[in-house]
């Protein structure tokens, strides 16, 4: 992978991570189109650290308030009974518990299906199918969802449902934000509430996955057929800058407009991928990918 290819992939990661279009699918497709082949699941996970750093920066006040409230609840400052420690008296403390609860599905499923995530799930026929299939689900949810429930109405059961929806993004083409937002709309949450919780819920999952891949694959970077350390760092930094700008714009967009443009885009992209596969421009199974 050359430096310019790393910059392009970092830009793609930052641009698509928070939109309901699947950043991992775009990295898989664009990587092969520009000659960098499939950058691999590890490269994808590590560059996502950059976009999550943008989330930490943008939501820094919310995150600090949530962490402080959680500590106050755990330490018994809001009451020593079980309900108080679980955040009965503070919505920020409850949010911390809901984020922890919603993170369980992706951790468990990520460990169980790690081999498939890094290899089988990156087949472009599967990605084209998930791009189109979940586009229809997102569009249906956006039309049928009540869009009346605020984020303060979040419940433990809904937090787990959000978590399983996020776990669907282990398959490239589904989209982490697309999965959680779709679930939120189906449960009656507003577009803004679903998107906001999607950002917060992704923090532990993405940072955990990225750091795990960083430490377990660090020795592989720079070997034949894998991205170098410098290229990965550059891509991550670019993803951070672009991702921060996208967060600002996306939250404004979802408060006003529907998800129809994203639905149409996903279907068109799926069709383009199938055409390129038929023409031999893309390979369903990447010739080179980063070892898991």
C-alpha positions as CSV (number, residue, x, y, z in Angstrom):
1,X,0.0,0.0,0.0
2,X,1.4,3.3,-1.0
3,X,1.0,6.5,1.0
4,X,-1.5,8.0,-1.4
5,X,-3.6,4.9,-1.3
6,X,-3.5,5.1,2.5
7,X,-4.7,8.7,2.3
8,X,-7.6,7.7,0.0
9,X,-8.6,4.8,2.3
10,X,-8.4,7.0,5.3
11,X,-10.6,9.6,3.6
12,X,-13.1,6.8,2.7
13,X,-13.1,5.5,6.2
14,X,-13.8,9.0,7.7
15,X,-16.4,9.8,5.2
16,X,-18.4,6.5,5.5
17,X,-18.0,5.4,9.1
18,X,-20.9,7.4,10.5
19,X,-23.2,7.3,7.5
20,X,-25.5,4.3,7.2
21,X,-23.6,3.0,4.1
22,X,-20.9,0.7,5.7
23,X,-17.3,1.9,5.9
24,X,-15.9,-1.6,5.9
25,X,-17.7,-2.4,2.6
26,X,-16.3,0.8,1.1
27,X,-12.7,0.0,2.3
28,X,-13.1,-3.5,0.8
29,X,-14.3,-2.1,-2.6
30,X,-12.2,1.0,-2.9
31,X,-9.1,-0.8,-1.7
32,X,-9.2,-3.2,-4.6
33,X,-10.3,-0.6,-7.1
34,X,-7.3,1.6,-6.4
35,X,-4.8,-1.3,-6.5
36,X,-4.3,-1.7,-2.7
37,X,-6.3,-4.9,-2.7
38,X,-8.4,-5.7,0.3
39,X,-6.7,-3.7,3.2
40,X,-8.0,-6.4,5.6
41,X,-10.2,-6.5,8.7
42,X,-7.3,-5.4,11.0
43,X,-6.5,-2.3,8.9
44,X,-10.2,-1.5,8.9
45,X,-10.5,-1.9,12.6
46,X,-7.4,0.2,13.4
47,X,-8.4,3.1,11.1
48,X,-11.8,3.1,12.9
49,X,-9.8,4.2,16.0
50,X,-9.3,7.5,14.1
51,X,-13.0,8.0,13.5
52,X,-13.9,7.0,17.1
53,X,-11.3,9.6,18.3
54,X,-13.5,12.1,16.4
55,X,-16.5,10.9,18.3
56,X,-14.6,11.3,21.6
57,X,-13.7,14.9,20.7
58,X,-17.2,15.8,19.5
59,X,-19.1,14.2,22.4
60,X,-16.4,15.0,25.0
61,X,-18.8,16.8,27.3
62,X,-21.4,14.1,27.1
63,X,-18.8,11.4,27.7
64,X,-17.3,13.2,30.7
65,X,-20.8,13.7,32.2
66,X,-21.7,10.1,31.7
67,X,-18.4,8.8,33.2
68,X,-18.7,11.1,36.2
69,X,-22.3,10.2,36.8
70,X,-21.5,6.5,36.5
71,X,-18.8,6.8,39.1
72,X,-21.0,8.7,41.5
73,X,-23.7,6.0,41.2
74,X,-21.2,3.2,41.6
75,X,-19.5,4.8,44.6
76,X,-22.9,5.2,46.4
77,X,-22.9,9.0,46.2
78,X,-26.5,8.9,44.9
79,X,-27.6,6.2,47.3
80,X,-26.3,2.9,48.5
81,X,-29.3,0.7,47.3
82,X,-29.1,-1.3,44.1
83,X,-31.4,0.9,42.1
84,X,-29.3,4.0,42.9
85,X,-26.1,2.3,41.9
86,X,-27.8,1.4,38.6
87,X,-28.6,5.0,37.9
88,X,-32.1,5.4,39.1
89,X,-31.5,9.1,40.0
90,X,-29.3,10.2,37.1
91,X,-30.0,9.7,33.4
92,X,-26.3,10.0,32.6
93,X,-25.5,7.1,35.0
94,X,-28.2,5.0,33.3
95,X,-26.8,5.8,29.9
96,X,-23.4,4.5,31.0
97,X,-25.1,1.2,32.0
98,X,-27.0,1.1,28.8
99,X,-23.8,1.6,26.7
100,X,-22.2,-1.3,28.7
101,X,-25.2,-3.5,28.2
102,X,-25.5,-2.7,24.5
103,X,-21.8,-3.5,23.9
104,X,-22.1,-7.1,25.1
105,X,-23.6,-8.6,21.9
106,X,-20.9,-7.3,19.5
107,X,-18.1,-8.4,21.9
108,X,-19.5,-11.9,22.2
109,X,-20.3,-12.4,18.5
110,X,-17.1,-10.7,17.4
111,X,-15.0,-13.3,19.3
112,X,-17.2,-16.2,18.2
113,X,-17.1,-15.3,14.5
114,X,-13.6,-13.6,14.3
115,X,-12.4,-16.0,11.5
116,X,-15.5,-15.4,9.4
117,X,-15.3,-11.6,10.0
118,X,-11.7,-11.5,8.7
119,X,-12.2,-13.8,5.7
120,X,-15.6,-15.2,4.7
121,X,-17.7,-12.1,5.4
122,X,-15.5,-10.0,3.1
123,X,-16.7,-11.8,0.0
124,X,-18.1,-9.1,-2.3
125,X,-21.2,-11.1,-3.4
126,X,-22.1,-11.2,0.3
127,X,-21.3,-7.5,0.7
128,X,-23.5,-6.5,-2.4
129,X,-26.3,-8.5,-0.9
130,X,-26.1,-6.9,2.5
131,X,-25.8,-3.4,1.0
132,X,-29.0,-3.9,-1.0
133,X,-30.9,-5.9,1.6
134,X,-30.3,-3.6,4.6
135,X,-31.0,-0.6,2.4
136,X,-34.6,-1.9,2.0
137,X,-34.8,-2.5,5.8
138,X,-33.5,1.0,6.6
139,X,-36.0,2.6,4.1
140,X,-38.9,0.6,5.6
141,X,-37.9,1.5,9.1
142,X,-37.6,5.2,8.3
143,X,-41.1,5.2,6.8
144,X,-42.8,3.1,9.4
145,X,-41.0,4.2,12.6
146,X,-43.0,6.4,15.0
147,X,-40.0,8.8,15.5
148,X,-41.4,10.1,18.8
149,X,-39.3,8.4,21.5
150,X,-36.4,10.5,22.9
151,X,-33.1,9.0,24.0
152,X,-34.1,9.6,27.7
153,X,-36.7,6.9,27.2
154,X,-34.1,4.2,26.6
155,X,-34.7,1.0,28.5
156,X,-32.4,-2.1,29.2
157,X,-34.4,-4.2,26.7
158,X,-34.0,-1.6,24.0
159,X,-30.3,-1.1,24.8
160,X,-29.8,-4.9,24.2
161,X,-31.8,-4.6,21.0
162,X,-29.5,-1.7,19.8
163,X,-26.5,-3.9,20.7
164,X,-27.6,-6.8,18.6
165,X,-28.3,-4.4,15.7
166,X,-24.8,-3.0,16.1
167,X,-23.4,-6.5,16.0
168,X,-24.9,-7.0,12.5
169,X,-22.2,-4.6,11.3
170,X,-19.6,-7.4,11.8
171,X,-20.7,-8.3,8.3
172,X,-19.4,-5.7,5.9
173,X,-22.2,-4.0,4.0
174,X,-24.6,-3.8,6.9
175,X,-23.2,-0.6,8.6
176,X,-22.8,-0.1,12.3
177,X,-24.8,3.2,12.2
178,X,-27.3,1.8,9.7
179,X,-28.0,-1.2,11.9
180,X,-28.4,0.7,15.2
181,X,-30.4,3.5,13.5
182,X,-32.7,1.0,11.9
183,X,-33.3,-0.7,15.2
184,X,-34.0,2.7,16.8
185,X,-36.5,3.7,14.2
186,X,-38.3,0.4,14.5
187,X,-38.5,0.9,18.3
188,X,-40.0,4.4,17.8
189,X,-37.0,6.6,18.5
190,X,-36.4,9.8,16.7
191,X,-33.8,9.9,14.0
192,X,-31.6,12.1,16.1
193,X,-31.9,10.0,19.2
194,X,-31.1,6.8,17.3
195,X,-28.1,8.4,15.6
196,X,-26.8,9.9,18.9
197,X,-27.0,6.6,20.7
198,X,-25.3,4.9,17.7
199,X,-22.3,7.2,18.2
200,X,-22.1,6.6,21.9
201,X,-22.6,2.8,21.7
202,X,-19.9,2.5,19.1
203,X,-17.2,3.9,21.3
204,X,-16.3,0.9,23.4
205,X,-16.8,-1.6,20.6
206,X,-14.8,0.2,18.0
207,X,-12.0,1.3,20.3
208,X,-11.8,-2.2,21.8
209,X,-11.7,-3.9,18.4
210,X,-9.2,-1.5,17.0
211,X,-6.8,-1.8,20.0
212,X,-7.1,-5.6,19.9
213,X,-6.3,-5.7,16.2
214,X,-3.4,-3.2,16.7
215,X,-1.7,-5.3,19.4
216,X,-2.4,-8.7,17.9
217,X,-1.3,-7.8,14.3
218,X,1.4,-5.2,14.9
219,X,4.1,-7.6,13.9
220,X,2.4,-8.4,10.6
221,X,2.2,-4.8,9.3
222,X,4.7,-4.1,6.6
223,X,5.2,-7.8,5.6
224,X,4.3,-8.9,2.1
225,X,0.7,-8.2,1.1
226,X,-0.1,-6.1,4.2
227,X,-0.3,-2.3,4.9
228,X,2.8,-0.8,6.5
229,X,2.7,0.9,9.9
230,X,3.2,4.4,8.5
231,X,0.4,3.9,6.0
232,X,-1.9,2.7,8.7
233,X,-1.1,5.7,10.9
234,X,-1.6,8.1,8.1
235,X,-5.0,6.6,7.1
236,X,-6.1,6.7,10.8
237,X,-5.2,10.4,11.1
238,X,-7.0,11.3,7.9
239,X,-10.0,9.3,9.0
240,X,-10.1,11.3,12.3
241,X,-10.2,14.7,10.5
242,X,-12.7,13.7,7.9
243,X,-14.8,11.8,10.4
244,X,-15.1,14.9,12.7
245,X,-16.5,17.0,9.9
246,X,-19.0,14.2,8.9
247,X,-20.3,13.9,12.5
248,X,-21.3,17.6,12.5
249,X,-23.0,17.4,9.1
250,X,-24.7,14.1,9.7
251,X,-26.4,15.1,13.0
252,X,-27.8,18.2,11.3
253,X,-29.0,16.2,8.3
254,X,-30.8,13.5,10.3
255,X,-32.7,16.1,12.3
256,X,-34.3,17.4,9.1
257,X,-34.2,14.9,6.2
258,X,-35.1,11.2,5.7
259,X,-32.7,8.4,5.0
260,X,-34.0,7.9,1.5
261,X,-30.8,9.2,-0.2
262,X,-28.7,6.6,1.7
263,X,-31.2,3.9,0.8
264,X,-30.9,4.7,-2.9
265,X,-27.1,5.0,-2.7
266,X,-26.7,1.6,-1.1
267,X,-28.8,-0.1,-3.7
268,X,-26.9,1.6,-6.6
269,X,-23.6,0.7,-5.0
270,X,-24.7,-2.9,-4.7
271,X,-25.6,-3.0,-8.4
272,X,-22.3,-1.4,-9.4
273,X,-20.4,-4.0,-7.3
274,X,-22.2,-6.8,-9.1
275,X,-21.5,-5.3,-12.5
276,X,-17.8,-4.9,-11.7
277,X,-17.7,-8.5,-10.4
278,X,-19.3,-9.8,-13.6
279,X,-16.8,-7.7,-15.7
280,X,-13.9,-9.1,-13.8
281,X,-12.8,-5.7,-12.4
282,X,-13.3,-6.9,-8.9
283,X,-12.7,-10.3,-7.3
284,X,-15.3,-11.7,-5.0
285,X,-12.5,-13.0,-2.7
286,X,-9.6,-10.6,-2.3
287,X,-6.3,-12.1,-3.5
288,X,-4.5,-10.6,-0.5
289,X,-5.8,-9.7,2.9
290,X,-4.3,-9.1,6.3
291,X,-3.9,-12.2,8.4
292,X,-6.2,-12.4,11.4
